[in-house]
Amino acid sequence: MTKTADNVNPDIYDKGSEREITSSDYDENIEDLFDEREIFDLIRNINDPEHPLTLEELRVVEESNIKVDNIKNLVHVSFTPTIPHCSMATLIGLSIRVQLLRALPARFKVEVEITPGSHASEYAVNKQLADKERVAAALENNNLLQIINQCIA
Amino acid sequence: MLGHEHSDEIYVTKMPKLDLEQTLTGHKGIVWHVSWHPQGKMFASCGEDKTIKLWSKEGQEWAIKTVLVDGHKRTIRQIEWSPCGNYLASASFDATTAIWDKKSGQFECNATLEGHENEVKGVAWSPSGQLLATCGRDKSVWVWEVAGDDEYECEAVLNVHNQDVKKVAWHPSLDILASASYDNTVKIYKEDPADNDWSCFATLQSHESTVWSLAFDKTGERLATCSDDKTVKIWKEYKPNNQEGVIVADKESVWKCICTLSGFHTRCVYDISWCHNTGLLATACGDDIIRIFKESDDSDPNAPTFELVCTKLDAHSQDVNCVTWNPTGNQEILSCSDDGEIRIWSFSSD
């Protein structure tokens, strides 16, 4: 069964370059804090649930929409659905959340929200993504977990 | 010496504080809930690992006494002891509520309550122990009656919330039930003695996001609620013909928000516990902090003020999911967290 994608012809963008390694990255005496680029690298290659493209290529995630506060242990990611009625918005947000929950140290509080004004159900999707109990329950659903794992892989 | 009789006296102002008694590990993953046995000498814990652990003190140390397994297929969200202390109810994401007792000598699951469509989020026993309420993701609240040995009958299915119901709590002495929801409201229910029908008679509207938990004070005339909107609210019941002149229609009590504690919590407030002995309020927050609030001495009953008397930073290394005062009133607090740990605290003030 093939479901038609919500957005059949999304705009596709070029991939950005790899992270530039600086000399301080090799210096053991310099504390490596998490930065926006590092978070971006963790989520840029997540696959879109409908297209054989990454979230970066669809400009769903951008480095400029990520904020990291190492002192408060906060990571905030805004993502931009390709169209305002995208039914996959919650699934995309969940995939970003799961990827960051797995990759980051447990001390981080991860917030994943829709870029303001980019989705018709922004408030409802944000509330659901912020409800850790519902996220925990969703991740116990094997079908859903399989789909998320495919997106992240 | 020229009469400095008191000069070497040192005046120490004691600050209220929360001292860690013990950190308990044993669960794998998130610990969602902890519940004191009514006598305060043991407690139960539950979580993501689908087990219930029963803890009691051996000498000075708390240790696991019993582990209950195979009762649930998914996360156990909440456990609650019956008022008599002989039964333990567990609410699970597997859509069932299990009732455990040790009539056979050891704890066994002797009844399973089914009916919710999906995750059961909360469970609570009425003060008499004759009624049990459950609530869940299917937006409903169920009232069950203890009909006999290991038998439970559904008395009512209340479908008045329009979203996920997070918690239920009974009035401390009457068969009055309150529920908190993702729809930002709290609802209050009772049974109509004329036709034995349960219905909602009050909707408490003021929170701006999910209401995660709620706790009555010892009189049952006040209710504290906590929310994803980072506030705690205190509600008061105004009965018909109240002295304050609050208008009460339909001969039913009206509940009004009489106090909002805002600006104290920096993230979602997941739980609140109102000590029936000291009147102190404790909160569990997503900023890893446990806070204790005390009502001011000169507090106006219709517009009370509460002071933050203790802030325990880094009470856990992740979100605090639950706090609960020891029911004996010895100022002990239990807490648990996403970090997989349970902690026991002793509160002291001057």
Interface residues (C-beta under 8 A of the other chain):
Chain A: A106 R107 K109 K127 A130 D131 K132 E133 R134 A136 A137 E140
Chain B: I30 E48 R74 T75 R77 F93 E119 K121 R137 D164 K166 Y182 S209 T210 D228 R267 C268 G286 S317 Q318 D319 D338 D339
